[in-house]
């Protein structure tokens, strides 16, 4: 078998509905030197069988079966088995444009970089939510981009990582972090990077899962997001600390707003403490009046502010 240039790691858990579309988009890439690592994380539907079927008809597809351990453990298993010079990630319900990898490695700038960032769109949209930079980025600028609430963000599926960078950074997905684990991985890699390239091309299409991320936050999971930010604060250079602090405050305010909306008193004080500590950094980086009002109201008078906020939201529907 030809040694792959790119290893694509796909965690799979009960993804039978969209898995074929995802893998098909990978196997028809115009850049053929890839391997697809399907990590079946103990699926209880037909996903495991679908994975094996793909491996039987395309020798670039390899399957790893494991007991259910979560998306971070699945990605780590993929990293353990990856052979490519470059590492890419995809979620099992998403898909890539046919020329994604050819585009990502088409220029000398990309080939000389440790990481390549690229744009994405939500399924059904014709373009990205907003543009991202084009060309080389200094590492502090790349950190700003992945830590921002808009644009590149902290996903791993819209980035291409040189495997040597991951090894040099000793980067792994922390299985104890249930939210922002991908952002923590990105930042861990970036602080060890020397050259980063960004492309404002929509090469990845994602489906919004109503059961994931901010749609359904358990308090114990939200706490791990704040813990991830504490880790990042300890590793980034001084010039990038304000970007981490702003991200920390933005996430804390989101958790605080939802805690008040659901009448959940758990962790409110912790969320508010983070927001009060870093609201100025968030205010400086987020120019939307809506968010600026939320930062100030949540930091200084959350009970009254969120009661009025939710009343106004309800009356506007």
C-alpha contacts under 8 A as a table, 3 or more apart, distances in Angstrom:
res1	aa1	res2	aa2	distance
1	X	59	X	7.78
2	X	33	X	7.57
3	X	33	X	7.48
3	X	83	X	7.29
3	X	84	X	7.14
4	X	7	X	6.74
4	X	33	X	4.83
4	X	34	X	4.74
4	X	35	X	5.81
4	X	83	X	6.71
4	X	84	X	5.03
4	X	85	X	7.47
5	X	33	X	5.32
5	X	34	X	5.68
5	X	84	X	4.73
5	X	85	X	5.21
5	X	86	X	6.23
6	X	33	X	6.63
6	X	34	X	4.70
6	X	35	X	6.40
6	X	83	X	7.93
6	X	84	X	4.59
6	X	85	X	5.91
6	X	86	X	4.63
6	X	87	X	5.72
6	X	88	X	6.98
7	X	34	X	5.73
7	X	35	X	4.89
7	X	36	X	6.02
7	X	37	X	7.03
7	X	82	X	5.77
7	X	83	X	6.51
7	X	84	X	4.84
7	X	85	X	7.59
7	X	86	X	6.22
7	X	87	X	5.00
7	X	88	X	6.11
8	X	34	X	7.23
8	X	35	X	6.15
8	X	36	X	4.85
8	X	37	X	5.94
8	X	87	X	6.01
8	X	88	X	4.62
8	X	89	X	5.33
8	X	90	X	6.95
9	X	36	X	6.24
9	X	37	X	4.87
9	X	38	X	6.36
9	X	39	X	7.41
9	X	75	X	6.57
9	X	78	X	5.56
9	X	79	X	7.51
9	X	82	X	7.99
9	X	87	X	7.48
9	X	88	X	6.23
9	X	89	X	4.78
9	X	90	X	6.31
10	X	36	X	7.38
10	X	37	X	6.02
10	X	38	X	5.00
10	X	39	X	6.07
10	X	75	X	7.33
10	X	78	X	7.76
10	X	89	X	6.02
10	X	90	X	5.13
10	X	91	X	5.67
10	X	92	X	6.06
11	X	38	X	6.15
11	X	39	X	4.84
11	X	40	X	6.39
11	X	41	X	6.85
11	X	71	X	6.18
11	X	74	X	5.50
11	X	75	X	6.14
11	X	90	X	7.64
11	X	91	X	6.37
11	X	92	X	6.51
12	X	15	X	6.11
12	X	38	X	6.59
12	X	39	X	5.62
12	X	40	X	4.77
12	X	41	X	5.82
12	X	43	X	7.27
12	X	47	X	7.24
12	X	74	X	7.99
12	X	91	X	7.58
12	X	92	X	5.75
13	X	40	X	6.13
13	X	41	X	5.36
13	X	42	X	6.63
13	X	43	X	4.82
13	X	44	X	7.90
13	X	47	X	7.11
14	X	43	X	4.90
14	X	44	X	6.19
14	X	45	X	5.41
14	X	46	X	7.30
14	X	47	X	5.76
15	X	18	X	6.03
15	X	19	X	5.57
15	X	45	X	7.82
15	X	47	X	5.84
15	X	92	X	6.21
15	X	93	X	6.58
16	X	19	X	5.40
16	X	20	X	7.59
16	X	45	X	6.76
16	X	46	X	5.82
16	X	47	X	4.80
16	X	50	X	7.46
17	X	20	X	7.74
17	X	93	X	7.72
18	X	21	X	5.46
18	X	22	X	6.43
18	X	92	X	6.76
18	X	93	X	4.88
18	X	94	X	7.44
19	X	22	X	5.12
19	X	23	X	6.22
19	X	47	X	7.34
19	X	50	X	7.75
19	X	92	X	5.32
19	X	93	X	5.91
20	X	23	X	5.28
20	X	24	X	5.84
20	X	50	X	7.53
21	X	24	X	5.14
21	X	25	X	6.26
21	X	93	X	7.74
21	X	94	X	7.77
21	X	95	X	6.77
22	X	25	X	5.36
22	X	26	X	6.69
22	X	91	X	7.91
22	X	92	X	5.86
22	X	93	X	6.21
22	X	94	X	5.60
22	X	95	X	4.64
22	X	96	X	7.46
23	X	26	X	5.06
23	X	27	X	6.22
23	X	36	X	7.98
23	X	54	X	7.91
23	X	92	X	7.82
23	X	95	X	7.71
24	X	27	X	5.21
24	X	28	X	6.16
25	X	28	X	5.54
25	X	29	X	6.56
25	X	95	X	5.83
25	X	96	X	5.76
25	X	97	X	6.88
25	X	98	X	6.19
26	X	29	X	5.44
26	X	36	X	7.40
26	X	95	X	7.67
26	X	96	X	6.90
26	X	98	X	7.43
27	X	32	X	7.86
27	X	36	X	7.97
27	X	58	X	7.89
27	X	60	X	7.91
28	X	32	X	7.90
28	X	98	X	6.31
29	X	32	X	6.14
29	X	97	X	7.85
29	X	98	X	4.75
29	X	99	X	5.80
29	X	100	X	7.17
29	X	101	X	7.09
29	X	102	X	7.78
30	X	98	X	6.16
30	X	99	X	5.34
30	X	101	X	7.58
30	X	102	X	6.30
31	X	34	X	7.38
31	X	99	X	7.02
31	X	101	X	5.91
31	X	102	X	4.93
34	X	60	X	6.74
34	X	84	X	7.46
35	X	60	X	4.73
35	X	61	X	5.83
35	X	62	X	7.35
35	X	84	X	7.53
36	X	60	X	6.11
36	X	61	X	4.65
36	X	62	X	6.11
37	X	61	X	6.10
37	X	62	X	5.04
37	X	63	X	5.85
37	X	64	X	7.23
37	X	78	X	6.21
37	X	81	X	7.99
37	X	82	X	7.52
38	X	51	X	6.57
38	X	61	X	7.28
38	X	62	X	6.21
38	X	63	X	4.82
38	X	64	X	6.18
38	X	78	X	7.76
39	X	63	X	5.93
39	X	64	X	4.71
39	X	65	X	6.03
39	X	66	X	7.47
39	X	74	X	5.83
39	X	75	X	7.53
39	X	77	X	7.28
39	X	78	X	6.59
40	X	43	X	6.25
40	X	47	X	7.43
40	X	48	X	5.99
40	X	51	X	7.55
40	X	63	X	7.18
40	X	64	X	6.00
40	X	65	X	4.81
40	X	66	X	6.20
40	X	74	X	7.59
41	X	65	X	6.42
41	X	66	X	5.30
41	X	67	X	5.78
41	X	68	X	4.69
41	X	69	X	6.51
41	X	70	X	6.88
41	X	71	X	7.66
41	X	74	X	6.21
42	X	48	X	7.92
42	X	65	X	6.92
42	X	66	X	5.64
42	X	67	X	4.52
42	X	68	X	4.29
42	X	69	X	7.79
43	X	46	X	7.47
43	X	47	X	6.18
43	X	48	X	6.29
43	X	68	X	7.27
44	X	47	X	7.59
45	X	48	X	7.46
46	X	49	X	5.50
46	X	50	X	6.36
47	X	50	X	5.02
47	X	51	X	6.18
48	X	51	X	5.13
48	X	52	X	6.41
48	X	65	X	7.65
49	X	52	X	5.13
49	X	53	X	6.13
50	X	53	X	4.98
50	X	54	X	6.31
51	X	54	X	5.28
51	X	55	X	6.42
51	X	63	X	6.41
52	X	55	X	5.06
52	X	56	X	6.23
52	X	63	X	6.59
53	X	56	X	5.17
53	X	57	X	6.59
54	X	57	X	5.41
54	X	58	X	6.12
54	X	61	X	6.56
55	X	58	X	5.37
55	X	59	X	6.00
55	X	60	X	7.35
55	X	61	X	4.75
55	X	62	X	5.65
55	X	63	X	6.76
56	X	59	X	6.89
58	X	61	X	5.76
59	X	62	X	7.29
64	X	77	X	7.82
64	X	78	X	7.85
66	X	69	X	7.84
69	X	72	X	7.88
69	X	73	X	5.80
69	X	74	X	7.09
70	X	73	X	5.56
70	X	74	X	6.32
70	X	175	X	7.47
71	X	74	X	4.99
71	X	75	X	6.15
72	X	75	X	5.16
72	X	76	X	6.17
72	X	173	X	5.12
72	X	174	X	6.44
72	X	175	X	5.37
72	X	181	X	7.56
73	X	76	X	5.01
73	X	77	X	6.17
73	X	173	X	7.11
73	X	174	X	7.99
73	X	175	X	6.12
74	X	77	X	5.09
74	X	78	X	6.37
75	X	78	X	4.99
75	X	79	X	6.29
75	X	173	X	7.16
76	X	79	X	4.95
76	X	80	X	6.24
76	X	172	X	6.35
76	X	173	X	6.32
77	X	80	X	5.06
77	X	81	X	6.56
78	X	81	X	5.28
78	X	82	X	5.97
79	X	82	X	5.14
82	X	87	X	7.67
84	X	87	X	6.58
84	X	163	X	7.20
85	X	162	X	6.10
85	X	163	X	5.52
85	X	164	X	7.41
86	X	160	X	6.67
86	X	161	X	5.57
86	X	162	X	4.42
86	X	163	X	5.15
87	X	160	X	5.90
87	X	161	X	5.06
87	X	162	X	6.11
87	X	163	X	5.83
88	X	156	X	7.81
88	X	157	X	6.67
88	X	159	X	6.71
88	X	160	X	5.10
88	X	161	X	6.50
89	X	156	X	6.27
89	X	157	X	4.72
89	X	158	X	7.80
89	X	159	X	7.77
89	X	160	X	7.90
90	X	94	X	6.88
90	X	95	X	7.45
90	X	157	X	5.15
91	X	94	X	5.53
91	X	95	X	7.90
91	X	157	X	7.28
92	X	95	X	7.87
93	X	206	X	7.37
93	X	207	X	6.58
94	X	204	X	7.70
94	X	205	X	5.82
94	X	206	X	4.72
94	X	207	X	5.89
95	X	204	X	6.22
95	X	205	X	5.38
95	X	206	X	6.75
96	X	100	X	6.38
96	X	203	X	5.77
96	X	204	X	4.53
96	X	205	X	5.93
97	X	100	X	5.22
97	X	203	X	5.16
97	X	204	X	6.23
97	X	205	X	7.65
99	X	102	X	5.29
99	X	103	X	5.95
99	X	203	X	7.84
100	X	103	X	5.26
100	X	104	X	6.19
100	X	203	X	5.29
100	X	204	X	7.68
101	X	104	X	4.90
101	X	105	X	6.22
102	X	105	X	5.46
102	X	106	X	5.77
103	X	106	X	5.06
103	X	107	X	7.94
104	X	107	X	7.60
104	X	110	X	6.66
104	X	116	X	7.27
104	X	160	X	8.00
105	X	108	X	7.84
105	X	110	X	5.77
105	X	111	X	5.86
106	X	110	X	7.22
106	X	111	X	7.68
107	X	110	X	5.50
107	X	111	X	6.39
108	X	111	X	5.06
108	X	112	X	6.10
109	X	112	X	5.30
109	X	113	X	6.46
109	X	135	X	7.83
109	X	136	X	7.43
109	X	197	X	6.81
110	X	113	X	5.27
110	X	115	X	7.83
110	X	116	X	6.33
110	X	196	X	7.98
110	X	197	X	5.89
112	X	195	X	7.40
113	X	116	X	6.86
113	X	162	X	7.88
113	X	194	X	7.58
113	X	195	X	4.74
113	X	196	X	5.32
113	X	197	X	6.25
114	X	161	X	6.25
114	X	162	X	5.21
114	X	165	X	6.30
114	X	193	X	5.92
114	X	194	X	6.72
114	X	195	X	5.52
114	X	196	X	5.87
115	X	159	X	6.85
115	X	160	X	5.52
115	X	161	X	4.70
115	X	162	X	6.12
115	X	190	X	7.99
115	X	193	X	7.52
115	X	195	X	7.06
115	X	196	X	5.03
115	X	197	X	6.36
116	X	159	X	5.57
116	X	160	X	5.00
116	X	161	X	6.73
116	X	196	X	5.95
116	X	197	X	4.78
116	X	198	X	5.61
116	X	199	X	7.46
117	X	152	X	7.38
117	X	158	X	6.11
117	X	159	X	4.57
117	X	160	X	6.55
117	X	196	X	7.69
117	X	197	X	6.23
117	X	198	X	4.55
117	X	199	X	6.10
118	X	132	X	7.77
118	X	152	X	7.35
118	X	158	X	5.49
118	X	159	X	6.17
118	X	198	X	5.84
118	X	199	X	4.76
118	X	200	X	5.84
118	X	201	X	5.97
118	X	202	X	6.81
118	X	203	X	7.00
119	X	128	X	6.86
119	X	131	X	7.44
119	X	132	X	6.72
119	X	151	X	7.91
119	X	152	X	6.67
119	X	158	X	6.49
119	X	199	X	6.76
119	X	200	X	5.39
119	X	201	X	5.17
119	X	202	X	4.48
119	X	203	X	6.31
119	X	204	X	6.99
120	X	127	X	7.90
120	X	128	X	5.69
120	X	158	X	6.82
120	X	201	X	7.34
120	X	202	X	4.38
120	X	203	X	5.72
120	X	204	X	4.64
120	X	205	X	5.78
120	X	206	X	7.48
121	X	125	X	6.25
121	X	126	X	7.34
121	X	127	X	5.83
121	X	128	X	4.43
121	X	129	X	6.65
121	X	202	X	6.21
121	X	203	X	7.98
121	X	204	X	6.47
121	X	205	X	5.13
121	X	206	X	6.50
122	X	125	X	5.54
122	X	128	X	7.23
122	X	129	X	7.95
122	X	205	X	5.67
122	X	206	X	5.10
122	X	207	X	6.07
122	X	208	X	7.19
123	X	205	X	5.64
123	X	206	X	5.52
123	X	207	X	5.31
123	X	208	X	7.75
125	X	128	X	7.32
127	X	202	X	7.04
128	X	131	X	6.73
128	X	202	X	6.48
129	X	151	X	7.50
130	X	150	X	7.72
130	X	151	X	5.99
131	X	151	X	6.62
131	X	200	X	6.14
132	X	151	X	5.78
132	X	152	X	6.43
132	X	198	X	7.57
132	X	199	X	7.24
132	X	200	X	5.28
133	X	198	X	5.94
133	X	199	X	6.58
133	X	200	X	6.11
134	X	197	X	7.63
134	X	198	X	5.12
134	X	199	X	4.81
134	X	200	X	5.56
135	X	197	X	5.53
135	X	198	X	5.24
135	X	199	X	6.45
136	X	195	X	7.29
136	X	196	X	5.80
136	X	197	X	4.41
136	X	198	X	6.19
137	X	141	X	5.89
137	X	142	X	5.80
137	X	195	X	7.27
137	X	196	X	5.42
137	X	197	X	5.85
137	X	198	X	6.88
138	X	141	X	5.26
138	X	142	X	6.25
138	X	195	X	7.10
138	X	196	X	6.82
139	X	142	X	4.93
139	X	143	X	6.13
139	X	190	X	6.65
139	X	191	X	7.25
139	X	193	X	7.07
139	X	194	X	6.97
139	X	195	X	7.19
139	X	196	X	6.77
140	X	143	X	5.05
140	X	144	X	6.21
140	X	239	X	7.12
140	X	240	X	6.12
141	X	144	X	4.97
141	X	145	X	6.22
142	X	145	X	4.99
142	X	146	X	6.39
142	X	190	X	7.54
142	X	196	X	7.08
143	X	146	X	5.38
143	X	147	X	6.06
143	X	187	X	6.77
143	X	190	X	6.87
143	X	240	X	6.96
143	X	243	X	7.69
144	X	147	X	5.24
144	X	148	X	5.99
144	X	240	X	7.11
144	X	243	X	5.88
145	X	148	X	5.39
145	X	151	X	6.99
145	X	152	X	5.76
145	X	153	X	6.42
146	X	151	X	7.85
146	X	152	X	5.45
146	X	153	X	4.22
146	X	154	X	4.78
146	X	155	X	7.93
146	X	183	X	7.35
146	X	186	X	7.63
146	X	187	X	7.90
147	X	153	X	5.84
147	X	154	X	6.22
147	X	183	X	7.54
147	X	243	X	6.27
147	X	244	X	6.46
147	X	247	X	6.10
148	X	151	X	6.98
148	X	152	X	7.50
148	X	153	X	5.79
148	X	243	X	7.34
148	X	247	X	6.67
148	X	285	X	7.98
149	X	153	X	6.27
149	X	247	X	7.05
149	X	250	X	7.86
149	X	286	X	7.89
150	X	153	X	6.14
152	X	155	X	7.73
152	X	158	X	7.69
153	X	183	X	7.85
154	X	180	X	7.58
154	X	182	X	6.21
154	X	183	X	4.24
154	X	184	X	7.95
154	X	186	X	6.61
155	X	158	X	6.31
155	X	159	X	7.71
155	X	182	X	5.72
155	X	183	X	6.24
155	X	186	X	7.82
156	X	159	X	5.57
156	X	182	X	5.80
156	X	183	X	7.47
156	X	185	X	7.94
156	X	186	X	6.86
157	X	160	X	7.89
157	X	204	X	7.71
158	X	204	X	6.66
161	X	165	X	7.02
161	X	166	X	7.17
162	X	165	X	5.32
162	X	166	X	6.78
163	X	166	X	5.14
163	X	167	X	6.30
164	X	167	X	5.05
164	X	168	X	6.00
165	X	168	X	4.98
165	X	169	X	6.03
165	X	189	X	6.62
165	X	192	X	7.09
165	X	193	X	6.75
166	X	169	X	5.19
166	X	170	X	5.96
166	X	171	X	5.28
166	X	189	X	6.13
167	X	170	X	4.96
167	X	171	X	6.60
168	X	171	X	7.82
168	X	192	X	7.32
169	X	188	X	6.54
169	X	189	X	5.73
169	X	192	X	5.86
171	X	185	X	6.27
171	X	188	X	6.21
171	X	189	X	6.47
172	X	185	X	6.56
173	X	181	X	6.21
173	X	182	X	7.07
173	X	184	X	7.91
173	X	185	X	6.12
174	X	177	X	5.54
174	X	181	X	6.39
175	X	178	X	7.07
176	X	224	X	7.48
177	X	180	X	7.13
177	X	181	X	5.56
177	X	221	X	7.42
177	X	224	X	5.08
177	X	225	X	6.75
177	X	227	X	7.88
177	X	228	X	6.93
178	X	181	X	6.44
178	X	221	X	5.29
178	X	222	X	7.71
178	X	224	X	6.03
178	X	225	X	7.05
179	X	182	X	7.83
179	X	213	X	7.18
179	X	221	X	6.22
179	X	222	X	6.65
179	X	224	X	6.27
179	X	225	X	4.98
180	X	183	X	5.05
180	X	184	X	6.22
180	X	224	X	7.89
180	X	225	X	5.29
180	X	228	X	6.66
181	X	184	X	5.09
181	X	185	X	6.27
181	X	225	X	7.55
181	X	228	X	7.07
182	X	185	X	5.01
182	X	186	X	6.23
183	X	186	X	5.03
183	X	187	X	6.19
184	X	187	X	5.22
184	X	188	X	6.07
184	X	228	X	6.24
184	X	229	X	7.60
184	X	231	X	7.92
184	X	232	X	6.64
185	X	188	X	5.11
185	X	189	X	6.33
186	X	189	X	5.26
186	X	190	X	6.11
187	X	190	X	4.94
187	X	191	X	6.17
187	X	232	X	6.98
187	X	236	X	7.75
188	X	191	X	5.71
188	X	192	X	7.05
188	X	232	X	7.70
188	X	235	X	7.58
189	X	192	X	5.46
189	X	193	X	6.32
190	X	193	X	4.87
191	X	235	X	7.46
191	X	236	X	6.33
191	X	237	X	7.85
193	X	196	X	7.16
202	X	205	X	7.75
209	X	212	X	5.46
210	X	215	X	5.76
210	X	216	X	7.74
211	X	215	X	5.93
211	X	216	X	5.84
212	X	215	X	5.77
212	X	216	X	6.10
213	X	216	X	6.37
213	X	217	X	6.72
214	X	217	X	5.73
217	X	221	X	6.67
217	X	222	X	6.38
217	X	255	X	7.94
218	X	221	X	5.23
218	X	222	X	6.25
219	X	222	X	5.03
219	X	223	X	6.28
219	X	266	X	7.02
219	X	267	X	6.98
220	X	223	X	5.27
220	X	224	X	6.82
221	X	224	X	5.25
221	X	225	X	6.82
222	X	225	X	5.21
222	X	226	X	6.77
222	X	255	X	7.08
223	X	226	X	5.25
223	X	227	X	6.27
223	X	267	X	7.99
224	X	227	X	4.78
224	X	228	X	6.07
225	X	228	X	5.06
225	X	229	X	6.52
225	X	251	X	7.97
226	X	229	X	5.12
226	X	230	X	6.47
226	X	248	X	6.41
226	X	251	X	7.78
226	X	252	X	7.37
227	X	230	X	5.04
227	X	231	X	6.41
228	X	231	X	5.06
228	X	232	X	6.29
229	X	232	X	4.91
229	X	233	X	6.13
229	X	244	X	6.57
229	X	245	X	7.68
229	X	247	X	7.92
229	X	248	X	6.01
230	X	233	X	5.13
230	X	234	X	6.61
231	X	234	X	5.37
231	X	235	X	6.71
232	X	235	X	5.20
232	X	236	X	6.12
232	X	244	X	6.91
233	X	236	X	5.82
233	X	241	X	5.96
233	X	244	X	6.29
233	X	245	X	7.56
236	X	239	X	8.00
236	X	240	X	6.03
236	X	241	X	6.40
237	X	240	X	5.56
237	X	241	X	6.67
238	X	241	X	5.32
239	X	242	X	7.17
240	X	243	X	5.39
240	X	244	X	6.75
241	X	244	X	5.23
241	X	245	X	6.16
242	X	245	X	4.91
242	X	246	X	6.00
242	X	281	X	5.99
243	X	246	X	5.16
243	X	247	X	6.27
243	X	281	X	7.40
244	X	247	X	5.12
244	X	248	X	6.09
245	X	248	X	4.96
245	X	249	X	6.18
245	X	278	X	5.74
245	X	281	X	6.42
245	X	282	X	7.35
246	X	249	X	5.15
246	X	250	X	6.17
246	X	278	X	6.23
246	X	279	X	7.01
246	X	280	X	7.80
246	X	281	X	4.79
246	X	282	X	4.04
246	X	283	X	7.78
246	X	285	X	7.12
247	X	250	X	5.11
247	X	251	X	6.23
247	X	282	X	6.88
248	X	251	X	5.34
248	X	252	X	6.08
248	X	274	X	7.15
248	X	275	X	7.68
248	X	278	X	7.52
249	X	252	X	4.98
249	X	253	X	6.07
249	X	274	X	5.95
249	X	275	X	4.62
249	X	276	X	7.92
249	X	277	X	7.83
249	X	278	X	5.51
249	X	279	X	5.83
249	X	281	X	7.91
249	X	282	X	6.17
250	X	253	X	5.27
250	X	254	X	6.33
250	X	275	X	7.47
250	X	279	X	7.94
250	X	282	X	6.36
250	X	295	X	7.71
251	X	254	X	5.09
251	X	255	X	6.29
252	X	255	X	5.14
252	X	256	X	6.05
252	X	271	X	4.84
252	X	272	X	6.96
252	X	274	X	6.36
252	X	275	X	5.89
253	X	256	X	4.91
253	X	257	X	6.03
253	X	271	X	6.72
253	X	272	X	7.21
253	X	275	X	6.14
253	X	294	X	7.37
253	X	295	X	6.58
253	X	298	X	6.50
254	X	257	X	5.25
254	X	258	X	6.31
255	X	258	X	5.22
255	X	259	X	6.04
255	X	271	X	6.78
256	X	259	X	5.00
256	X	260	X	6.35
256	X	268	X	5.90
256	X	271	X	5.72
256	X	272	X	6.76
256	X	298	X	7.33
257	X	260	X	5.34
257	X	261	X	6.23
257	X	298	X	7.38
257	X	306	X	6.66
258	X	261	X	4.89
258	X	262	X	6.07
259	X	262	X	5.30
259	X	263	X	5.90
259	X	264	X	4.87
259	X	265	X	6.57
259	X	266	X	7.64
259	X	268	X	6.77
260	X	263	X	4.90
260	X	264	X	6.22
260	X	265	X	7.40
260	X	303	X	7.39
260	X	306	X	6.87
261	X	264	X	7.78
261	X	306	X	7.57
261	X	310	X	7.58
264	X	268	X	7.94
265	X	268	X	5.72
266	X	269	X	7.97
267	X	270	X	5.11
267	X	271	X	6.22
268	X	271	X	5.17
268	X	272	X	6.10
269	X	272	X	5.11
269	X	273	X	6.00
270	X	273	X	5.10
270	X	274	X	6.45
271	X	274	X	5.41
271	X	275	X	6.29
272	X	275	X	4.95
272	X	276	X	5.98
272	X	298	X	7.07
272	X	299	X	5.93
273	X	276	X	5.23
273	X	277	X	6.12
273	X	299	X	7.92
274	X	277	X	5.07
274	X	278	X	6.27
275	X	278	X	5.38
275	X	279	X	5.22
275	X	295	X	7.20
275	X	298	X	7.56
275	X	299	X	5.74
276	X	279	X	5.56
276	X	299	X	5.00
276	X	300	X	7.53
278	X	281	X	5.47
278	X	282	X	6.60
279	X	282	X	5.07
279	X	283	X	5.96
279	X	295	X	5.97
279	X	296	X	7.27
279	X	299	X	7.29
280	X	283	X	4.91
280	X	284	X	6.15
281	X	284	X	5.21
281	X	285	X	6.50
282	X	285	X	5.28
282	X	286	X	5.90
282	X	295	X	7.66
283	X	286	X	5.43
283	X	287	X	6.99
283	X	292	X	5.73
283	X	295	X	7.12
284	X	287	X	7.09
286	X	291	X	7.00
286	X	292	X	7.05
287	X	291	X	7.65
287	X	292	X	7.05
288	X	291	X	5.46
288	X	292	X	6.25
289	X	292	X	5.02
289	X	293	X	6.10
290	X	293	X	5.37
290	X	294	X	6.42
291	X	294	X	4.92
291	X	295	X	6.17
292	X	295	X	5.13
292	X	296	X	6.42
293	X	296	X	5.37
293	X	297	X	5.93
294	X	297	X	5.11
294	X	298	X	5.60
295	X	298	X	5.35
295	X	299	X	5.96
296	X	299	X	5.22
296	X	300	X	6.12
296	X	301	X	7.98
297	X	300	X	5.50
297	X	301	X	5.34
297	X	302	X	5.69
297	X	305	X	5.39
297	X	306	X	7.64
298	X	301	X	5.88
298	X	302	X	4.30
298	X	305	X	6.77
298	X	306	X	7.36
299	X	302	X	6.46
301	X	304	X	5.90
301	X	305	X	5.86
302	X	305	X	4.99
302	X	306	X	5.71
303	X	306	X	5.73
303	X	307	X	6.27
304	X	307	X	5.23
304	X	308	X	6.31
305	X	308	X	5.32
305	X	309	X	5.91
306	X	309	X	4.72
306	X	310	X	5.86
307	X	310	X	5.43
307	X	311	X	6.24
308	X	311	X	5.03
308	X	312	X	6.16
309	X	312	X	5.23
309	X	313	X	6.18
310	X	313	X	4.94
310	X	314	X	6.04
311	X	314	X	5.11
311	X	315	X	6.23
312	X	315	X	5.16
312	X	316	X	6.24
313	X	316	X	5.27
313	X	317	X	6.74
314	X	317	X	5.59
